[in-house]
């Protein structure tokens, strides 16, 4: 067992890699009165073309299969519903699928050993039949329809899709109606057997836990099970063009005021002098300085009654590109978008603004370090985003220099943008 300290926040991470390849991260937080445990696989919606374990040819599975698989693991051969099991054992359970990973989780202090064993057991015991797969299709299609009725989600997925030519991130996480109904039991087993091997998964436990005891529980659980030898997973590589796929899209929905997003597809391939962490954070600092709640642009747009709330911002890292979307609700989307573009193209910022943002980040790190969910999510996100846990966020941010930000910003292009607008339906 290895121990690493998260700098400046008085937290230790206990790390163990089992013989079957499963990685374990435990962060004891003795002052907390809860435990949060997550069990994740490095398999999300973007992985739809790969060579299945035990086969030689690459296959293309239907879009949405990772999310479908998440649903089906909650159906067990013994008929026990995991949600019922956790509820009766004093825990809340859930699961989620993103573009990049799938996570199963529970939170609760009572019956921790039983709950942790059960989390591992039900995820590692798939039960797919033609009948239960067919039954799930209508349920998932209803979920897809619900997302399609959500204006923010339509903008979010639409903005991502319109930035991308080739990466499967352009397809909805849940899939389309056609792809959902095309999924078979065989598709699920191919994905499960390939991506749910312990060597492609990791457990993160945060809260009121004893690290040695927790790791031993997981070890004992895994030692009772047999897994095929670890094999290298071969996933299709994509070559993405630096341009956006669609410049502008407008749709109508049942809303009262227009909503819009302006998205930037930023190539970071040429920034070889900086770490990925530095690149991402400097670019996001720049956007926050220019468009954040305390920015002069926000003050102006609110004073002119063009917007009534702050912008929302999302960022996604996909290979050589950082995808950033800015969302707003406004009576004049095109005017707001023009203001945002002009502001970002004016690359002059003050060092004092940069230093203030750094201080805000450091304060947020310290505050969030007392939250079992945040620390768990930080570890998960680091693993998926950077391939490792970042233990020295505090020091990395402290050591970010203004000239680094200036250099990074001066060497990226803001030319590749896409606009997504949702207008209120015109009443007949």
N, C-alpha and C positions, 0 to 999 in steps of 0.2 A: 504494500500500500504506500502510495506516494502522497505527500502533503505539500500543497502550494498555497501561498497567502495572496489574497486579493488586496493589493496595496492600499494603505491608508484608511481602510474601513473595518479593520479588525475582524476579518472573516477568513477562515481556512477552507480550502477545497481538498477533500480526500479523494484520491483517484486510484482506481484499480482496473486493470484489463484482464479479463478471465481467459482461460485457455481456449474457450470457444470463440473468442474475439469480442465479446460484449464489453463495452466501456461503461464504467460506473463513476459518477461524480456525486459526492455527498458534502453538503455544506451545513454543519451543525450551527443552529442559532438558538442557544439555550433559553434566551429571554422570550422566545415566542411560544404561543400555546396552540400551535397547529403544525401540520406537516403537509408538504406538497410534493407529490411524486409523479414524475413523467417518464414515459417509456416511448422512445421515438425511433423511427426508421428514416434513413436518408433516402426517402422515396416520396415524391410529391407528384402533382399533376403534370409537371413538365417532362417526366420520364415516361414516354409512351412508345419508344422504339429502342429495343435492346435485344441481346442474345440471351434467351432464357437459360438458366443453369441446367446443364445436362444436354443442351442442344448446341448446334453449330451455326444456324442461320438466324439473322436478325429478324425480329417480328415487329409488327406495328399493332399495338392494342388500342381499343377504342378510347377516345378522350373521356376523362372522368373516372377511369378505372381505379385510380388510387383512392378517390373519395368513396367509390362504391365498396371497395375492399374494407375501408374503415367501418362502414355501416355493417357489413356482413360479419365482422369479427365479434360483434355484439350478440350474434346468434350462436348459441352453444349447443352441442349435440345432446347434452344432458337436460336441455330445456331451461336452465337457470339463466335469467336475464342479469348480466353484470350490473346494470343500474340498480336492480332490486337487491342484489348481493351487497353492493357498497352501501346502499341506503340503510339496510338492516344492520350494517356494521359501523354506522355512525360516520360515513364518509360521503362526500359529493364526488361524482364521477363524470367524465366527459371525454371527448376526443375531437380532434380537428385535423383537417387536411389543408395544406397550403400548396403553393407552387413547388416548394422544395422539400417538404417533409410531411410525415404523418405522426401525430402524437396522441397517446392514450394516457389518461391521468386520473388521479384522485387526490382529494384533500381531506384530511381528517386526522385527529389525534388518537382516537380510540381504535383498538384492534389493529394497530399498525402492521404487525407482522402478518396477520391473516390477509389484510388488504393488499400488502405488497406482494405476497405470494400469489394472490388471486390475479392481480394486475399482470404479472408475468405469465401466469398459467393461461388465462383466457386469450391473451394476444398470441401466445405460442401454440394454440390449439384450434386451428381453423376448421370450420365445418361448412362446406359449400355443397349444395345440391342443386340440381336443375330447378327444383320446385322453389327452394327458398331464394334463389337468385332471381327467378322470374317474379316472385312476390314483391321483391324489393324495388323493382323498376318503377312502379307507379308511385311509390313513396318518394323516391329520389327525384322523379320528374316533378312532383308537387313542390319539392324543395327548390328545384331549378326555377320553377315558375315564380316562387316567392322572391328569389333573388332578382329575377327579371322585372319584378314590380317595384324594386327598391331603386330609386333614382341615383343614390350615391353609388351603389354597387354597379349599376349599368354604366355610369361614368367611369368608375375605376377600371372595370374589366375592359370597357370599350377603349379607354385611353391606352392601356397596356397593349391591347391587340393592334391598335392603329400605329403604334410605334414600331412594331416588329414585322419583319418579312418571313423569317424561317423558324426561329425558336418556338417550341411548343408552348411557351408562356403566353402566346397569343390566343390560346384556346381556353375556354372557361374551366375553372377548377372542377366544377360539378359535371361538366360535359354538356353536350347538346341533347335534345330530345332523341335524335337519331342514334347518337353514340351510346346513350344510356341503355336504350332498348337493344343495342347490338352486343352488349357485354354478356359473356358466357361464364359458366363455372370454370371452364378450362382457362379463360383469360385470368380469372382471379387466382387460380392455383399457380399459373406461370409467374405472375407478379409476386405472389406471396413467397414461393419457393426461392425466387431470385433475390428479393429485396428485404425479406424478413429474417434472413440469417442473422444470428447474434453479432457477427462481425460487421454488419451494416447498421447496427442499432446501438443505442446508448440509453442509460438510465440516469436521471438527475433527481436527487432527493434533497430538499431544503427544509429547514425548520428544527423542531425540537427532537432531534435524533442523535443517537450514538453512532458515529461513523463506522467503527469497527463492527458493531453488531449488525448494522444495516448491510454492510458489504457481505458479511457472513451469511445473512439471510438469503441474499441474492446468489451467492456462491453455492449454497446448499441446494437451492431451488434448481439452478442450472446443472449441477452435477447429477441430478436425478434424470436428466433428459439427454437424449441422443440427437446429435446434429450431424448432418453430412459435412465432410471436410470443406473448409473454406475455399471458395473459388473466386477468381477475379471477375468482377461484373463488367461486362462490355456494353456501354451505352452509346447510342449514335451521337456523333459530334456534328454540330451545326456551324455553318459559316454565315454570319449575319452582316448585311449591308449597313453602312453607317447612316443611311437615310431613313426617314420614317416611311412606313408603308402607305399611310393615309394622312393627308394634310388636315382635313377637316371633316367632321361628321355632325349632323344635326338631326335630332329626333324630337318627337312630341310625346309627352306623358301627362297624366292627370296630376298636375302640380299647379301651385298658385303663382309662383315666381320662377323665372328662368334660373337654371343652374349651369355652370360651365367649368371646364377644366382646360388648363394649358399645360402640356407635357413636353419635357425636354429629354431628348435621347443624346446623352453626352458620352462621347468616346473618351476613355481614359487610357487607351492602349499606349500612347506616347509618353505617359508620365512615369518613366522608368526610374527616376531619381527618388521616388517616394514610396513608402509602404502603402498598401491598399487601405489600411486604417487611416493614414494621414490624408490620402486623397479623398476618401468618402467624407470624413469629418470636415475637412476644409471646404469642400463644395457645399455641404449642408449648412455650415456656418455662414457662408456667403449668402445662400438663399434666405436664411433666417434673418440676417442683418438687413437684407433688402426688402423682405416681405413679411417678417415676423410681426407679432402684436404691437411692438413698440416702434416699428418703422415709420418713417415719414410718409411713405406711400399709403399705408393703412389709414393713418390719420387724415390724409387728404381725401381718400375715397369715401371714408365715413362722413367727413364734413360735407362732401358733395352729394351725399346720400346715394352713392352708386353701389355701396355695399353696406350691410348692417351688422356683419360679424367678421371675425378674422378669417384669413385664408386657412384652409386645411392643406397639409402637405404630406405626400407619401413618397418613399424612395425604394427602389428595387435594384439590386445589383445582379446583373446577368453577364457573366464572363467579362468582356471588354467594355461593357456599357453600364452607366448609371442612369436609370430611368427615374425622373422626378416629375411628379404631377402636382399642380396647384389647383385646388378646388374652391369655388366661390358660388354664392347665391347673389344674383344681381338682376336689376331691371334692364341693364344694357351690357350683355356679355362681351360684345365686340369691343366696346370702349374700355372695359376693365382689362381685357386681354392685351390691348394695345398699351395700356399703362404699365402692365407687368413686364412686357417685352422691353419697353423703353428703359425701365428701371434696371433690369438685369444687364442690359447692354452697356449701361453706364457703370463701368467697373471700378469706379472710385469709391472706396470705403475708408473709414477712419480707423486707425489702430485702436483707439479707445473703445470703439464699438466691438471690435474683435476681442479685446481683452475682457469686456463685459460679458460677452457670450461665453467665453471660456470659464469665467467665474460662475455663470449660471449652470454650465454643464457640470462643473466640479461640485457645486452645491446639490445638483440633482443626483449625482452619483452617491454622495454621502447620505442624502435623504432616502434614496431607493434601496440602499444597502440594508435597511431595516425591514424590508418587505420580502417575505419568502417567495412570493410569486414573481417579483421582479428579478431576483437573483437566479431563480430557476430558469426564467425565460432568457436572461442574459447569457447563461451558459449554453442553452439550446441554440440561441441565435448566433452566438460566436462560432459554435461548431459548424453550423450549416453555412454561415456567411464567409468565415475566414478559415475554416478547417481546423481551428484550434480555439481554446479558451483564452481570452485576453484578460490577464490577471492584473495588469498595470494601467488600466484606463486613466486613473488619476494622474499618473506620471506622464503618460503619453499626451494627454490634453494639456497638462501644465507646460510641457516642453514644446508644444506647437508654437511656432514663431510666425509673426505677421508676414515676414518676407516669404515664408513657405506658402501661405495662403495666396499672396499676391502672385507668386510664380505659377502656382497651380491654376488659378483663375485666368491668368493671362495666356495660358497654353491649352485652354479648352474652348470648344466652339458651342455657341448657343443657337446655331443656325437651324438645327433639326428639331422642329416642333410639330405638334399635332394638337388640334383644338376639338373638343367634344362639347356640344351644347345641347341641353335639354330645354325645350320651350314648352310652355303650357299649351294643352290642346286647344285649338280654336273651336269655340262652341258654335254649333250650327244653328 
